[in-house]
Amino acid sequence: MASLVENLITVLSNECDEYDIILGLARSKTPVIVAGDLEQLSKITEDEQSHADRLQNLDNQRSKVTADIANVINRDVNDLKLKTLIGLLDKSPAEQKKLSEVYDRLSVVVHELARVNDQNSELLKSSLEMVNFELTLLNSMKAAPETANYSRNSYTGGTLGVTRSGFDAKQ
């Protein structure tokens, strides 16, 4: 069981390292989004995807180790959470402390990543709204009627409520 817990700690630590890298990339995306640099944003997104692939592999490893631990301690793998496992390691305080530290570190990094991703998401939504506004403005300028071309010699009967008889002040 001790080696399984050590494997879990190693996998969780590796996951935390990958999340740290992704957090750094997410933070570097913020000024890129503000600047509207699509080329740099694309590069950062590709980099994030490669780390996300590594995270997926680590998550699969974590699931296997957790299933093995659940099997050894005769628990349902779906009910075995890290907090529960930390509580069950009373007899191994060194492993309990390591697992608790990795769990805490992982929690902090994941919450911070969620916060930065929400911020970037809002920035992207704002950017898209601005682009849509500008497109709408450009389209409306193309479709605008030419009713503001007034001069002494350009009289068009019936335009904007003007009739041939002119303005009737008595009405």
CORURBEL-V183776 format. One record per residue. N is the residue number from 1. RES is the residue in one letter. OMEGA is omega in degrees with one decimal (none if undefined). D_FIRST is the distance of its C-alpha to the first C-alpha in Angstrom with 1 decimal. Layout:
n: [N;N]
res: [RES;RES]
omega: [OMEGA;OMEGA]
d_first: [D_FIRST;D_FIRST]
This chain:
n: [1;2;3;4;5;6;7;8;9;10;11;12;13;14;15;16;17;18;19;20;21;22;23;24;25;26;27;28;29;30;31;32;33;34;35;36;37;38;39;40;41;42;43;44;45;46;47;48;49;50;51;52;53;54;55;56;57;58;59;60;61;62;63;64;65;66;67;68;69;70;71;72;73;74;75;76;77;78;79;80;81;82;83;84;85;86;87;88;89;90;91;92;93;94;95;96;97;98;99;100;101;102;103;104;105;106;107;108;109;110;111;112;113;114;115;116;117;118;119;120;121;122;123;124;125;126;127;128;129;130;131;132;133;134;135;136;137;138;139;140;141;142;143;144;145;146;147;148;149;150;151;152;153;154;155;156;157;158;159;160;161;162;163;164;165;166;167;168;169;170;171]
res: [M;A;S;L;V;E;N;L;I;T;V;L;S;N;E;C;D;E;Y;D;I;I;L;G;L;A;R;S;K;T;P;V;I;V;A;G;D;L;E;Q;L;S;K;I;T;E;D;E;Q;S;H;A;D;R;L;Q;N;L;D;N;Q;R;S;K;V;T;A;D;I;A;N;V;I;N;R;D;V;N;D;L;K;L;K;T;L;I;G;L;L;D;K;S;P;A;E;Q;K;K;L;S;E;V;Y;D;R;L;S;V;V;V;H;E;L;A;R;V;N;D;Q;N;S;E;L;L;K;S;S;L;E;M;V;N;F;E;L;T;L;L;N;S;M;K;A;A;P;E;T;A;N;Y;S;R;N;S;Y;T;G;G;T;L;G;V;T;R;S;G;F;D;A;K;Q]
omega: [-178.4;180.0;177.2;178.2;176.4;176.6;179.1;179.0;178.8;-179.6;179.6;177.2;177.0;176.6;179.6;177.6;178.5;177.4;175.7;179.1;179.5;177.0;176.7;178.3;179.5;177.7;179.4;177.7;-174.3;179.0;178.7;177.5;179.6;-179.6;-179.1;-178.7;-175.5;-179.7;179.4;177.9;177.7;179.0;-180.0;179.7;176.0;178.1;177.8;-178.6;179.0;177.6;176.4;175.8;176.8;177.4;178.7;177.5;178.3;178.2;176.1;177.4;179.3;178.3;179.5;-180.0;178.8;177.4;177.4;178.6;178.7;178.4;-178.5;-177.3;175.8;177.2;175.0;-176.7;-179.4;179.9;-176.7;177.4;-179.1;178.1;178.2;-179.9;177.4;177.7;-178.9;-176.8;179.5;-176.7;179.0;-174.5;179.5;178.5;179.0;179.7;179.7;-179.1;178.8;179.2;179.1;178.8;-179.9;179.6;179.3;178.9;-179.2;-177.3;-178.7;178.6;178.1;177.4;177.8;179.9;-179.6;178.3;176.1;178.2;179.1;177.8;178.0;177.7;178.6;177.1;178.6;178.3;178.5;177.5;179.1;178.3;178.2;177.5;-179.5;177.1;178.2;178.4;178.8;179.4;-179.8;177.4;179.0;-175.5;-177.1;178.5;-178.7;-179.7;-176.9;-180.0;-177.5;171.8;-179.5;-173.5;-177.4;177.7;177.7;-177.7;175.9;-178.3;178.4;174.1;178.6;178.5;-178.9;-177.3;177.9;-175.8;-179.7;-177.2;-176.7;-176.7;none]
d_first: [0.0;3.8;5.5;5.1;6.3;8.7;9.8;10.6;12.4;14.3;15.3;16.4;18.3;20.0;21.0;22.4;24.4;25.8;26.8;28.5;30.5;31.4;32.4;34.7;36.2;36.8;38.5;40.7;41.7;43.4;46.4;46.6;47.0;49.6;51.5;51.3;50.2;49.1;48.6;46.2;44.4;43.9;42.4;39.9;39.0;38.4;36.2;34.2;33.8;32.3;29.7;29.1;28.5;25.8;24.3;24.3;22.4;19.8;19.7;19.1;16.2;14.8;15.5;13.7;10.4;11.0;12.0;8.9;6.9;10.0;10.2;7.1;8.4;11.8;13.4;16.0;15.0;18.5;18.0;14.7;16.1;14.9;16.9;15.3;11.7;13.2;14.8;11.8;10.3;13.4;11.9;10.6;13.9;13.7;10.8;12.6;15.8;14.9;13.6;16.7;19.0;18.0;18.4;21.8;22.9;22.3;24.1;27.0;27.4;27.3;29.8;32.1;32.0;32.9;35.8;37.1;36.9;38.9;41.4;41.8;42.2;45.0;46.7;46.6;48.0;50.8;51.5;51.8;54.1;56.3;56.5;57.4;60.0;61.5;61.7;63.4;65.8;66.7;67.2;69.4;71.4;72.1;73.2;75.2;78.8;81.6;83.3;83.5;86.2;89.1;92.3;96.0;96.6;93.5;94.2;92.4;93.7;91.2;88.3;86.4;89.0;92.1;95.0;98.3;100.2;98.1;97.1;99.0;99.1;101.0;98.2]
